[in-house]
Amino acid sequence: MPGIKDLVGLSFGGAIGLTFLFLGCAVEQYGVYWPLFALIFYILSPLPLIIANRVSDDTDSSSNACRELAYFLTTGIVVSAYGFHIVLAHSSTIEWGACGLALTGNTILFITIFGFFMVFGRGDEFSWEQ
């Protein structure tokens, strides 16, 4: 089972990532809240892996098509989250400074989501059915 240090670390990473995202929106120079739409990507990114872990069985040690599709969809969602801010900055909807802050928040939050799967998904005793 994960310890309290793991939980505090994940919470800290999430808070720092969201702080960067909010700074990209709330700083008076930028003042546009379009980068907050990245929250949709943060919600969608773990869903394919959660569904694939629930549906696929671990009896076969080689990779299966369901899990590979989940990796592909998750990668597409993560790349889209980065591209979303770059497209907004390129079209002059947001400033490039806000784009940099939002991309920094993206990186920290996606590392935090990955850390969640590493901490809570590795043990055999972990199950969503508890």
Secondary structure, DSSP 8 states (H G I E B T S, - for coil): ---HHHHHHHHHHHHHHHHHHHHHHHSTTT---GGGGHHHHHHHTTHHHHHHHHHS-SS-SS--HHHHHHHHHHHHHHHHHHHHHHHHHHTTSS-HHHHHHHHHHHHHHHHHHHHHHHHHSS-TT--TT-
